[in-house]
Amino acid sequence: MLGQTSILYADSGRVPLASRLSWRSRVRIYRLFLAVCAPGRDERILDVGVTSDTRFSESNFLERLYPLKDRITCVGTEDGSHLEREYPGVRFIRVGPGTRLPFGDREFDVAFSNAVIEHVGDRDRQRAFVAEMLRVARRVFVVTPNRWFPFEAHTGLPLAHYLPAATFRALLRRTRYRFWAEEAHLNLLAKGELRQLFPPAVRPRLVLTGVGLGKLKSNLAAYADSDGRGH
């Protein structure tokens, strides 16, 4: 298959060692997912937000690593139909941006999403994204880049994203990274902001994960039962 490309990987793919570090980070995320969500052999997993990109090993890593392919359903706004060919048993459904997921309440045991929520838009849209995951699954696991990690994952730029969001976006508009200047394309989250996306009745546990030094990690994971308990 010829490599398919996604705008979401357009700039990070140019950063030296980015793919290798991203793979290491995602292996750690996968191990955390198994540890805290502990999906059983008969449990159904929904992966929310797969990509069309086939150039990098870290793309769609859940489908690559999880051994029980027939227990995975994945959705995305890009064409992920290649996943059904690459990983027999996986089911792919294409969805529109910001639309209701085409599943019933609690249809899945676990809903998983990695590096998607920062791309769905403003805080209200991010909150709706979490609400849909909580609606369709009994347990949820959401991962996003840690805003306070020194290097921004999509551009590879150091420290600029520490600026106030409006200033950071104004800066990006003057560079070749202008795509990422729009809130609809990139809206980074810190720990407290991710927690606030969950409804008051749900108390997620938050963990720093991925690559980094000491407590300074590249990613932030939130997980909870949809009945309100962090687990």
C-alpha positions as protocol buffer text, in pm:
chain_id: "A"
residue {
  index: 1
  type: MET
  ca { x: 0 y: 0 z: 0 }
}
residue {
  index: 2
  type: LEU
  ca { x: 122 y: 349 z: -80 }
}
residue {
  index: 3
  type: GLY
  ca { x: 158 y: 561 z: 231 }
}
residue {
  index: 4
  type: GLN
  ca { x: -148 y: 766 z: 309 }
}
residue {
  index: 5
  type: THR
  ca { x: -94 y: 1104 z: 472 }
}
residue {
  index: 6
  type: SER
  ca { x: -281 y: 1307 z: 732 }
}
residue {
  index: 7
  type: ILE
  ca { x: -251 y: 1680 z: 802 }
}
residue {
  index: 8
  type: LEU
  ca { x: -220 y: 1589 z: 1170 }
}
residue {
  index: 9
  type: TYR
  ca { x: 123 y: 1437 z: 1101 }
}
residue {
  index: 10
  type: ALA
  ca { x: 238 y: 1690 z: 841 }
}
residue {
  index: 11
  type: ASP
  ca { x: 472 y: 1889 z: 1066 }
}
residue {
  index: 12
  type: SER
  ca { x: 566 y: 1641 z: 1339 }
}
residue {
  index: 13
  type: GLY
  ca { x: 689 y: 1406 z: 1067 }
}
residue {
  index: 14
  type: ARG
  ca { x: 966 y: 1654 z: 986 }
}
residue {
  index: 15
  type: VAL
  ca { x: 1098 y: 1673 z: 1342 }
}
residue {
  index: 16
  type: PRO
  ca { x: 1417 y: 1463 z: 1392 }
}
residue {
  index: 17
  type: LEU
  ca { x: 1354 y: 1151 z: 1603 }
}
residue {
  index: 18
  type: ALA
  ca { x: 987 y: 1251 z: 1647 }
}
residue {
  index: 19
  type: SER
  ca { x: 851 y: 922 z: 1517 }
}
residue {
  index: 20
  type: ARG
  ca { x: 1082 y: 712 z: 1735 }
}
residue {
  index: 21
  type: LEU
  ca { x: 998 y: 912 z: 2047 }
}
residue {
  index: 22
  type: SER
  ca { x: 629 y: 906 z: 1961 }
}
residue {
  index: 23
  type: TRP
  ca { x: 637 y: 527 z: 1930 }
}
residue {
  index: 24
  type: ARG
  ca { x: 804 y: 491 z: 2270 }
}
residue {
  index: 25
  type: SER
  ca { x: 547 y: 723 z: 2420 }
}
residue {
  index: 26
  type: ARG
  ca { x: 256 y: 534 z: 2272 }
}
residue {
  index: 27
  type: VAL
  ca { x: 385 y: 198 z: 2388 }
}
residue {
  index: 28
  type: ARG
  ca { x: 383 y: 341 z: 2741 }
}
residue {
  index: 29
  type: ILE
  ca { x: 33 y: 477 z: 2689 }
}
residue {
  index: 30
  type: TYR
  ca { x: -80 y: 135 z: 2567 }
}
residue {
  index: 31
  type: ARG
  ca { x: 67 y: -34 z: 2874 }
}
residue {
  index: 32
  type: LEU
  ca { x: -107 y: 216 z: 3100 }
}
residue {
  index: 33
  type: PHE
  ca { x: -434 y: 154 z: 2917 }
}
residue {
  index: 34
  type: LEU
  ca { x: -405 y: -221 z: 2976 }
}
residue {
  index: 35
  type: ALA
  ca { x: -315 y: -167 z: 3341 }
}
residue {
  index: 36
  type: VAL
  ca { x: -597 y: 71 z: 3434 }
}
residue {
  index: 37
  type: CYS
  ca { x: -877 y: -41 z: 3201 }
}
residue {
  index: 38
  type: ALA
  ca { x: -788 y: -412 z: 3199 }
}
residue {
  index: 39
  type: PRO
  ca { x: -1014 y: -508 z: 2907 }
}
residue {
  index: 40
  type: GLY
  ca { x: -1126 y: -869 z: 2926 }
}
residue {
  index: 41
  type: ARG
  ca { x: -1121 y: -1111 z: 2634 }
}
residue {
  index: 42
  type: ASP
  ca { x: -1491 y: -1066 z: 2565 }
}
residue {
  index: 43
  type: GLU
  ca { x: -1505 y: -691 z: 2621 }
}
residue {
  index: 44
  type: ARG
  ca { x: -1569 y: -453 z: 2334 }
}
residue {
  index: 45
  type: ILE
  ca { x: -1335 y: -159 z: 2275 }
}
residue {
  index: 46
  type: LEU
  ca { x: -1416 y: 159 z: 2082 }
}
residue {
  index: 47
  type: ASP
  ca { x: -1119 y: 360 z: 1951 }
}
residue {
  index: 48
  type: VAL
  ca { x: -1236 y: 715 z: 1892 }
}
residue {
  index: 49
  type: GLY
  ca { x: -1031 y: 906 z: 1635 }
}
residue {
  index: 50
  type: VAL
  ca { x: -817 y: 682 z: 1414 }
}
residue {
  index: 51
  type: THR
  ca { x: -614 y: 842 z: 1137 }
}
residue {
  index: 52
  type: SER
  ca { x: -575 y: 775 z: 765 }
}
residue {
  index: 53
  type: ASP
  ca { x: -197 y: 804 z: 799 }
}
residue {
  index: 54
  type: THR
  ca { x: -2 y: 486 z: 722 }
}
residue {
  index: 55
  type: ARG
  ca { x: 352 y: 624 z: 714 }
}
residue {
  index: 56
  type: PHE
  ca { x: 442 y: 594 z: 1080 }
}
residue {
  index: 57
  type: SER
  ca { x: 443 y: 299 z: 1319 }
}
residue {
  index: 58
  type: GLU
  ca { x: 279 y: 508 z: 1591 }
}
residue {
  index: 59
  type: SER
  ca { x: -34 y: 570 z: 1380 }
}
residue {
  index: 60
  type: ASN
  ca { x: -333 y: 375 z: 1514 }
}
residue {
  index: 61
  type: PHE
  ca { x: -117 y: 192 z: 1765 }
}
residue {
  index: 62
  type: LEU
  ca { x: -408 y: 35 z: 1953 }
}
residue {
  index: 63
  type: GLU
  ca { x: -509 y: -158 z: 1641 }
}
residue {
  index: 64
  type: ARG
  ca { x: -147 y: -261 z: 1590 }
}
residue {
  index: 65
  type: LEU
  ca { x: -75 y: -372 z: 1947 }
}
residue {
  index: 66
  type: TYR
  ca { x: -400 y: -508 z: 2091 }
}
residue {
  index: 67
  type: PRO
  ca { x: -411 y: -883 z: 2018 }
}
residue {
  index: 68
  type: LEU
  ca { x: -790 y: -930 z: 1998 }
}
residue {
  index: 69
  type: LYS
  ca { x: -859 y: -739 z: 1677 }
}
residue {
  index: 70
  type: ASP
  ca { x: -1220 y: -856 z: 1652 }
}
residue {
  index: 71
  type: ARG
  ca { x: -1303 y: -678 z: 1977 }
}
residue {
  index: 72
  type: ILE
  ca { x: -1207 y: -335 z: 1833 }
}
residue {
  index: 73
  type: THR
  ca { x: -1440 y: -94 z: 1659 }
}
residue {
  index: 74
  type: CYS
  ca { x: -1277 y: 230 z: 1550 }
}
residue {
  index: 75
  type: VAL
  ca { x: -1417 y: 558 z: 1423 }
}
residue {
  index: 76
  type: GLY
  ca { x: -1260 y: 861 z: 1262 }
}
residue {
  index: 77
  type: THR
  ca { x: -1327 y: 1162 z: 1046 }
}
residue {
  index: 78
  type: GLU
  ca { x: -1053 y: 1051 z: 804 }
}
residue {
  index: 79
  type: ASP
  ca { x: -1064 y: 735 z: 593 }
}
residue {
  index: 80
  type: GLY
  ca { x: -948 y: 453 z: 816 }
}
residue {
  index: 81
  type: SER
  ca { x: -1083 y: 170 z: 602 }
}
residue {
  index: 82
  type: HIS
  ca { x: -728 y: 43 z: 549 }
}
residue {
  index: 83
  type: LEU
  ca { x: -733 y: -74 z: 912 }
}
residue {
  index: 84
  type: GLU
  ca { x: -985 y: -345 z: 828 }
}
residue {
  index: 85
  type: ARG
  ca { x: -740 y: -482 z: 569 }
}
residue {
  index: 86
  type: GLU
  ca { x: -427 y: -446 z: 783 }
}
residue {
  index: 87
  type: TYR
  ca { x: -583 y: -588 z: 1100 }
}
residue {
  index: 88
  type: PRO
  ca { x: -851 y: -846 z: 1010 }
}
residue {
  index: 89
  type: GLY
  ca { x: -1130 y: -839 z: 1264 }
}
residue {
  index: 90
  type: VAL
  ca { x: -1114 y: -464 z: 1326 }
}
residue {
  index: 91
  type: ARG
  ca { x: -1426 y: -273 z: 1223 }
}
residue {
  index: 92
  type: PHE
  ca { x: -1404 y: 87 z: 1098 }
}
residue {
  index: 93
  type: ILE
  ca { x: -1687 y: 342 z: 1077 }
}
residue {
  index: 94
  type: ARG
  ca { x: -1637 y: 691 z: 937 }
}
residue {
  index: 95
  type: VAL
  ca { x: -1804 y: 974 z: 1131 }
}
residue {
  index: 96
  type: GLY
  ca { x: -1845 y: 1347 z: 1080 }
}
residue {
  index: 97
  type: PRO
  ca { x: -1660 y: 1601 z: 1295 }
}
residue {
  index: 98
  type: GLY
  ca { x: -1853 y: 1684 z: 1611 }
}
residue {
  index: 99
  type: THR
  ca { x: -2137 y: 1443 z: 1537 }
}
residue {
  index: 100
  type: ARG
  ca { x: -2306 y: 1202 z: 1775 }
}
residue {
  index: 101
  type: LEU
  ca { x: -2140 y: 861 z: 1772 }
}
residue {
  index: 102
  type: PRO
  ca { x: -2355 y: 602 z: 1588 }
}
residue {
  index: 103
  type: PHE
  ca { x: -2385 y: 370 z: 1887 }
}
residue {
  index: 104
  type: GLY
  ca { x: -2626 y: 303 z: 2168 }
}
residue {
  index: 105
  type: ASP
  ca { x: -2573 y: 389 z: 2533 }
}
residue {
  index: 106
  type: ARG
  ca { x: -2313 y: 162 z: 2699 }
}
residue {
  index: 107
  type: GLU
  ca { x: -2270 y: -34 z: 2375 }
}
residue {
  index: 108
  type: PHE
  ca { x: -1898 y: -73 z: 2452 }
}
residue {
  index: 109
  type: ASP
  ca { x: -1708 y: -178 z: 2759 }
}
residue {
  index: 110
  type: VAL
  ca { x: -1417 y: 61 z: 2701 }
}
residue {
  index: 111
  type: ALA
  ca { x: -1382 y: 379 z: 2493 }
}
residue {
  index: 112
  type: PHE
  ca { x: -1023 y: 473 z: 2410 }
}
residue {
  index: 113
  type: SER
  ca { x: -897 y: 794 z: 2251 }
}
residue {
  index: 114
  type: ASN
  ca { x: -540 y: 912 z: 2201 }
}
residue {
  index: 115
  type: ALA
  ca { x: -431 y: 1254 z: 2075 }
}
residue {
  index: 116
  type: VAL
  ca { x: -772 y: 1351 z: 1940 }
}
residue {
  index: 117
  type: ILE
  ca { x: -942 y: 1574 z: 2195 }
}
residue {
  index: 118
  type: GLU
  ca { x: -696 y: 1859 z: 2137 }
}
residue {
  index: 119
  type: HIS
  ca { x: -819 y: 1873 z: 1774 }
}
residue {
  index: 120
  type: VAL
  ca { x: -1197 y: 1893 z: 1820 }
}
residue {
  index: 121
  type: GLY
  ca { x: -1227 y: 2267 z: 1889 }
}
residue {
  index: 122
  type: ASP
  ca { x: -1317 y: 2487 z: 2184 }
}
residue {
  index: 123
  type: ARG
  ca { x: -1378 y: 2371 z: 2540 }
}
residue {
  index: 124
  type: ASP
  ca { x: -1750 y: 2314 z: 2477 }
}
residue {
  index: 125
  type: ARG
  ca { x: -1670 y: 2083 z: 2187 }
}
residue {
  index: 126
  type: GLN
  ca { x: -1408 y: 1904 z: 2394 }
}
residue {
  index: 127
  type: ARG
  ca { x: -1663 y: 1862 z: 2673 }
}
residue {
  index: 128
  type: ALA
  ca { x: -1913 y: 1716 z: 2425 }
}
residue {
  index: 129
  type: PHE
  ca { x: -1645 y: 1476 z: 2299 }
}
residue {
  index: 130
  type: VAL
  ca { x: -1591 y: 1341 z: 2651 }
}
residue {
  index: 131
  type: ALA
  ca { x: -1966 y: 1319 z: 2710 }
}
residue {
  index: 132
  type: GLU
  ca { x: -2013 y: 1102 z: 2401 }
}
residue {
  index: 133
  type: MET
  ca { x: -1739 y: 865 z: 2514 }
}
residue {
  index: 134
  type: LEU
  ca { x: -1902 y: 840 z: 2856 }
}
residue {
  index: 135
  type: ARG
  ca { x: -2238 y: 774 z: 2691 }
}
residue {
  index: 136
  type: VAL
  ca { x: -2130 y: 484 z: 2471 }
}
residue {
  index: 137
  type: ALA
  ca { x: -1891 y: 303 z: 2708 }
}
residue {
  index: 138
  type: ARG
  ca { x: -1870 y: 182 z: 3066 }
}
residue {
  index: 139
  type: ARG
  ca { x: -1508 y: 290 z: 3103 }
}
residue {
  index: 140
  type: VAL
  ca { x: -1320 y: 566 z: 2924 }
}
residue {
  index: 141
  type: PHE
  ca { x: -952 y: 638 z: 2864 }
}
residue {
  index: 142
  type: VAL
  ca { x: -858 y: 974 z: 2709 }
}
residue {
  index: 143
  type: VAL
  ca { x: -501 y: 1084 z: 2630 }
}
residue {
  index: 144
  type: THR
  ca { x: -377 y: 1421 z: 2507 }
}
residue {
  index: 145
  type: PRO
  ca { x: -38 y: 1595 z: 2484 }
}
residue {
  index: 146
  type: ASN
  ca { x: 61 y: 1759 z: 2811 }
}
residue {
  index: 147
  type: ARG
  ca { x: 55 y: 2133 z: 2757 }
}
residue {
  index: 148
  type: TRP
  ca { x: 339 y: 2181 z: 3007 }
}
residue {
  index: 149
  type: PHE
  ca { x: 580 y: 1948 z: 2829 }
}
residue {
  index: 150
  type: PRO
  ca { x: 859 y: 2170 z: 2688 }
}
residue {
  index: 151
  type: PHE
  ca { x: 815 y: 2062 z: 2325 }
}
residue {
  index: 152
  type: GLU
  ca { x: 483 y: 2104 z: 2147 }
}
residue {
  index: 153
  type: ALA
  ca { x: 401 y: 1771 z: 1980 }
}
residue {
  index: 154
  type: HIS
  ca { x: 252 y: 1895 z: 1653 }
}
residue {
  index: 155
  type: THR
  ca { x: 510 y: 2157 z: 1559 }
}
residue {
  index: 156
  type: GLY
  ca { x: 814 y: 2045 z: 1755 }
}
residue {
  index: 157
  type: LEU
  ca { x: 858 y: 2401 z: 1877 }
}
residue {
  index: 158
  type: PRO
  ca { x: 1002 y: 2443 z: 2228 }
}
residue {
  index: 159
  type: LEU
  ca { x: 831 y: 2655 z: 2496 }
}
residue {
  index: 160
  type: ALA
  ca { x: 624 y: 2876 z: 2263 }
}
residue {
  index: 161
  type: HIS
  ca { x: 302 y: 2701 z: 2374 }
}
residue {
  index: 162
  type: TYR
  ca { x: 371 y: 2817 z: 2731 }
}
residue {
  index: 163
  type: LEU
  ca { x: 256 y: 3160 z: 2615 }
}
residue {
  index: 164
  type: PRO
  ca { x: -110 y: 3257 z: 2661 }
}
residue {
  index: 165
  type: ALA
  ca { x: -317 y: 3079 z: 2396 }
}
residue {
  index: 166
  type: ALA
  ca { x: -397 y: 3398 z: 2201 }
}
residue {
  index: 167
  type: THR
  ca { x: -29 y: 3496 z: 2190 }
}
residue {
  index: 168
  type: PHE
  ca { x: 79 y: 3147 z: 2088 }
}
residue {
  index: 169
  type: ARG
  ca { x: -173 y: 3142 z: 1803 }
}
residue {
  index: 170
  type: ALA
  ca { x: -70 y: 3488 z: 1685 }
}
residue {
  index: 171
  type: LEU
  ca { x: 290 y: 3369 z: 1676 }
}
residue {
  index: 172
  type: LEU
  ca { x: 205 y: 3057 z: 1477 }
}
residue {
  index: 173
  type: ARG
  ca { x: 16 y: 3262 z: 1217 }
}
residue {
  index: 174
  type: ARG
  ca { x: 352 y: 3420 z: 1123 }
}
residue {
  index: 175
  type: THR
  ca { x: 513 y: 3081 z: 1057 }
}
residue {
  index: 176
  type: ARG
  ca { x: 468 y: 2776 z: 838 }
}
residue {
  index: 177
  type: TYR
  ca { x: 274 y: 2626 z: 1130 }
}
residue {
  index: 178
  type: ARG
  ca { x: -22 y: 2856 z: 1071 }
}
residue {
  index: 179
  type: PHE
  ca { x: -260 y: 2558 z: 1042 }
}
residue {
  index: 180
  type: TRP
  ca { x: -210 y: 2497 z: 1415 }
}
residue {
  index: 181
  type: ALA
  ca { x: -292 y: 2858 z: 1500 }
}
residue {
  index: 182
  type: GLU
  ca { x: -666 y: 2788 z: 1479 }
}
residue {
  index: 183
  type: GLU
  ca { x: -845 y: 2667 z: 1791 }
}
residue {
  index: 184
  type: ALA
  ca { x: -1046 y: 2429 z: 1573 }
}
residue {
  index: 185
  type: HIS
  ca { x: -722 y: 2249 z: 1483 }
}
residue {
  index: 186
  type: LEU
  ca { x: -528 y: 2263 z: 1810 }
}
residue {
  index: 187
  type: ASN
  ca { x: -648 y: 2343 z: 2160 }
}
residue {
  index: 188
  type: LEU
  ca { x: -396 y: 2219 z: 2416 }
}
residue {
  index: 189
  type: LEU
  ca { x: -491 y: 2100 z: 2763 }
}
residue {
  index: 190
  type: ALA
  ca { x: -328 y: 2107 z: 3103 }
}
residue {
  index: 191
  type: LYS
  ca { x: -423 y: 1872 z: 3385 }
}
residue {
  index: 192
  type: GLY
  ca { x: -692 y: 2090 z: 3543 }
}
residue {
  index: 193
  type: GLU
  ca { x: -846 y: 2174 z: 3206 }
}
residue {
  index: 194
  type: LEU
  ca { x: -875 y: 1808 z: 3111 }
}
residue {
  index: 195
  type: ARG
  ca { x: -1038 y: 1725 z: 3443 }
}
residue {
  index: 196
  type: GLN
  ca { x: -1296 y: 2001 z: 3392 }
}
residue {
  index: 197
  type: LEU
  ca { x: -1412 y: 1844 z: 3065 }
}
residue {
  index: 198
  type: PHE
  ca { x: -1571 y: 1561 z: 3264 }
}
residue {
  index: 199
  type: PRO
  ca { x: -1915 y: 1621 z: 3414 }
}
residue {
  index: 200
  type: PRO
  ca { x: -1924 y: 1695 z: 3790 }
}
residue {
  index: 201
  type: ALA
  ca { x: -2061 y: 1350 z: 3868 }
}
residue {
  index: 202
  type: VAL
  ca { x: -1759 y: 1181 z: 3708 }
}
residue {
  index: 203
  type: ARG
  ca { x: -1426 y: 1202 z: 3888 }
}
residue {
  index: 204
  type: PRO
  ca { x: -1149 y: 1090 z: 3654 }
}
residue {
  index: 205
  type: ARG
  ca { x: -804 y: 988 z: 3761 }
}
residue {
  index: 206
  type: LEU
  ca { x: -531 y: 1180 z: 3581 }
}
residue {
  index: 207
  type: VAL
  ca { x: -181 y: 1045 z: 3513 }
}
residue {
  index: 208
  type: LEU
  ca { x: 121 y: 1189 z: 3337 }
}
residue {
  index: 209
  type: THR
  ca { x: 262 y: 934 z: 3093 }
}
residue {
  index: 210
  type: GLY
  ca { x: 468 y: 900 z: 2776 }
}
residue {
  index: 211
  type: VAL
  ca { x: 830 y: 1005 z: 2743 }
}
residue {
  index: 212
  type: GLY
  ca { x: 1018 y: 1267 z: 2944 }
}
residue {
  index: 213
  type: LEU
  ca { x: 1233 y: 1320 z: 3248 }
}
residue {
  index: 214
  type: GLY
  ca { x: 1104 y: 1243 z: 3598 }
}
residue {
  index: 215
  type: LYS
  ca { x: 759 y: 1390 z: 3644 }
}
residue {
  index: 216
  type: LEU
  ca { x: 789 y: 1593 z: 3323 }
}
residue {
  index: 217
  type: LYS
  ca { x: 601 y: 1370 z: 3078 }
}
residue {
  index: 218
  type: SER
  ca { x: 482 y: 1426 z: 2723 }
}
residue {
  index: 219
  type: ASN
  ca { x: 123 y: 1310 z: 2768 }
}
residue {
  index: 220
  type: LEU
  ca { x: -170 y: 1336 z: 3004 }
}
residue {
  index: 221
  type: ALA
  ca { x: -419 y: 1051 z: 3051 }
}
residue {
  index: 222
  type: ALA
  ca { x: -761 y: 1065 z: 3215 }
}
residue {
  index: 223
  type: TYR
  ca { x: -963 y: 754 z: 3289 }
}
residue {
  index: 224
  type: ALA
  ca { x: -1288 y: 684 z: 3469 }
}
residue {
  index: 225
  type: ASP
  ca { x: -1596 y: 467 z: 3489 }
}
residue {
  index: 226
  type: SER
  ca { x: -1895 y: 629 z: 3326 }
}
residue {
  index: 227
  type: ASP
  ca { x: -2088 y: 582 z: 3650 }
}
residue {
  index: 228
  type: GLY
  ca { x: -1862 y: 840 z: 3812 }
}
residue {
  index: 229
  type: ARG
  ca { x: -1565 y: 661 z: 3961 }
}
residue {
  index: 230
  type: GLY
  ca { x: -1203 y: 696 z: 3862 }
}
residue {
  index: 231
  type: HIS
  ca { x: -1061 y: 345 z: 3852 }
}
